[in-house]
Amino acid sequence: MAHCSVDAIRAIALVGHADSGKTSLVEALLHHSGVIASMGTLERGDTVCDFDPLEREYRHSLASALAHCSHAGAELNLIDTPGYPDFIGQAIAALAAVETALVVVNAQNGIELNTRRMMSLAGERRLCRILVVNKIDAERVDLPGLLADLREAFGKEVLPLNLPAAGASQVVDCFFEPTGEADFSSVADAHQTLVDQVVEVDEELMARYLEQGQISPQELHAPFERALREGHLIPLCFVSARSGAGIAELLEVLARLAPNPAEGNPPLFFRGEGSAAQPFRSVPDPQRHVLAHVFKVVMDPFVGKLGVFRVHQGTVRRDMQLFVGDAKKPFKVGHLLRLQGKRYDEVTQLVPGEFGAVSKVEELEFDAVLHDSHDEDNIHLKPLAFPAPMQGLAIQAKRRGDEQRISEVLHRLLAEDPCVRLDYHPSTQETVLRGMGEMHLRYLLDRMAGSYKLEVETRPPRVPYRETITRPAEGHSRHKKQTGGAGQFGEVFLRIEPLARGAGFEFVDEVKGGVIPSQFIPSVEKGVRSVLEGGPLAGYPVDDVRVTVYDGKSHAVDSKDVAFQAAGRKAMLEALRSAGGIVLEPVVSIEISTPEARLGDITTDLVGRRGQVLGSESQAQGVALVRGQVPLAELDGYGGRLKSITAGQGGYRLELSHYSAVPQDVQQRLASAYKAVQEED
């Protein structure tokens, strides 16, 4: 591979809602730039980026995939991401690896759920955003109306760089050479509006523009880049990946106008831990020491664990030694790989802006930072924020003896996807696999069965309730045991008080005079925490409580760790019994996309599930977005119900909002069920 300079590199993530044509758009870019001889299709299952057998079966992207091509002296490094909200974790992770987010919109469907989400997330990360309207030659499209909708949704910063022409069979340029006729609007007016928007970021250029009345596209390049970085401009391009309309023009835009690593907003790294951590920005200089970020992990059955990273600073070379975060022991880069879909190509080095991978390095985890400095403190990025996986299935091995295999396979799934979580509830002995939705969970189960030949049984899990207290209380316990030899003695006085919702647990030591020796305070805390794992009311974890140990007694000979653990546990149980315990339930924020004709049915159904409708708004093409909050316990089977109401046209997204007290009848039912289980035991 010929090594390219940093200023020729473009790192770009294609994001957007499902069925916007991101994978087909990558195929068109690869084909037009000469990387592939002919375009693959989702129907045939032969695209570069959707190569997994399950992607061919589902006919949509399930994981991010990497590809690259060259055009006009620029090296375009592309990440194709899934569009379904269930797989949004892969798209969020990709945003950490690029300077530019290419937000793809389906011309037929308009602004959809993930369109807004990815525009917002890319803006929060200070990425340069380019909107691409795909499928412009499809039937029943209103391109002028869609342009107006996009400007209304995302601001006057949205301006077309080109416009459809000749019945959407081609596009006409509005920036480089603004001549020709468009299917709608005026090319000259579009050019004028672009220039007016761009010059606003440069006072000197704006003054010259007002004097001369004209500025060349060459003079606009630097302010164009600045306008992109500052979010002052969101260019819009029209394309049809199917017919090829606008693909050459899009390649020109990416090669000539998209930022290189030195022109984008660099990520913020930290050196050190906690409040003492020192922030610093990476510099895309190949001569500096290495900084790279792992934004994807692949558990490949043939090459093993694969850490996929973006180089932000320095040059990663084959056979060099790298450190992971704060690890003191380096690993050797035995094989340095560059990905083109499912193909792994060995390379000798990678510079800032390029994506690469190393294999068989077990220390590599998602979100890790790689560096080559022996004497650095822990180097890390601010952790990426992912939505909490709320949809769950309780799973267990179908065949006896597969318990250990389940653990190994689940560990692999968790390593690959930041939006997969595994919960274990001691009181129910349930292992719960949690994902972003029903499709996400179905995919995980299909992966277990197909890739790992592991069959599991599933059932709906218990809702992850919690317990808390409503008033202060005190507890006391003396643990005394004499067995003829050395005895056990420990006495603890403590008080508990409620904390604000979501505050968690606090343990405070206010013991004076050494009545409980300092070496036994951790034992008291351990006993207290053992009670928090399963509360006395309904057996759920106890949260939002401050525990203060203020007095006690010890014995010079008989006091031991085990004695103070037991005393701390019993004192905590006593305090909880008189602290007005209540059960809390998870309440989730829900966004529902539905045809406007079904809006009334959706809101009625949500209210019937103890939900609250917070608002709704009309989207393009007769689609409405409903926002609300609803207890998670009421959403069992909601995916099927929504499909029934909307004839398969609806979608929804969940995020944990907060915990709230359950109704009294629900609490009584949960407490009675827990009491019955305890009596049986």
DALINHU-V807590 format. One line per field, one symbol per residue. ss: DSSP state (@ for helix, = for strand, . for the rest). phi: phi as a letter, one per 40 degrees, with the letter a starting at -180 (. if undefined). psi: psi as a letter, one per 20 degrees, with the letter a starting at -180 (. if undefined). Layout:
# DALINHU-V807590
ss = ???
phi = ???
psi = ???
This chain:
# DALINHU-V807590
ss = .....@@@========.....@@@@@@@@@@@....................@@@@@@......=======..=======....@@@@@@@@@@@....=======...=..@@@@@@@@@@@@...=======........@@@@@@@@@@@@...===.====....====.............@@@@@@@@@@@@@...@@@@@@@@@@.......@@@@@@@@@@....=====........@@@@@@@@@@...........====..@@@.====.........==========...==========..==...====......==....====..====..==....=====.........===.......===.........=======.....@@@@@@@@@@@@@@....=====....======..@@@@@@@@@@@@@.....====......===....=========......===========......=====........@@@@@@@@@@@@@@@.........=..=========.......@@@@@@@@@@@@@@@@@....==============@@@@@@@@@@@@@...=======.@@@=========@@@@..@@@@@@@@@....===========..@@@@@@@@@@@@@@@@@.
phi = .ccbcccccbbbbcbicdgcgcccccdccccccgcbcaccbcccgbcccbbcdcccccgacbacabaaabafgbbccbbcbcbcdcbcdcccccccbbcbbcccbccccgcbdccccccccccccfccbbcbcbgccccfbbccccdccccccbhcccbccabcafggcabbcbbcbcbhbbcagbcccccccccdcccccbccccccccccgabcdcccccccccccccgcabcbbbabcccgcgccccdcccccbcccdcbccccccbbhbfcccbcaccbcbcccccbbbcbabbcccbbgcbccbbcbagbcbcgcbbbbfcccbcbcccbbbbbbgccbbcbcabbdhcbaabbfbcccbdgcbbabccbccdbaccdccbcccbcbbcbaccbcgcdccdccccccccccbcbbbbbbbdcbfbbbcbbciccccccccccccccbfbcbcbaccccccbbabbacabbaabbbabbhbccbaabbbabbacbcdgcgbbbbbbcbggcbddcccdcccccccccccacccbgcdcbfbbbbcbaiabbdbccadccccccccccccccccbbgcbcbbcbbcbbbcaddcbdcccccccccbgcbcciaacbcfgbbbbbabacdccbcgcdccccccbfgccaabbaccabbccdcccccccccccccccccc
psi = pppqqhiippopporarqjikgghggggghghjjhqhqprqhgikkqghmiqhhhhghkrpiqqqqrqrqpljqoooqopqqiphhkhhhgghhhijrhpoooppohhiboagiggghggghghjkqppppoorlijrqlqngghgggghhhhjriiopphrqqrlkkirqppjggnmrrprhrapgghggghgggggihiogghhghghghjqpqhghigghggghghjjipnqpqprohgiipigghggggghhhqqrhiiaoqqorqoaqbiippqqqqploiirqppqpojpppnpigibppoprpphqappqpjrpqqodjpiprqpngpoqppncipopprhrprpiqqaqqqknhiprpjqpprjphkqaoprrppqoqqpohpqppqqphppijghhgggghhgghhhoikpqpqpohhikpopppaiaghghggghhgggghjlopqqqqprqpmrrqariqqrqqqpoopppjhcpapppppprqqqqrqpihcppppokpqjkhoqhiighhghggghhhhhorigjjqqprlpppopiraqrphgiprghghggghghhgggghhjjlqrpqqppqpppppqphhjgghghghghikkrpoirqqparkkqqpppaqqphhjjpjhghgghghjkjirrrpqqpgrqqpqqhhgghggggggggghhh.
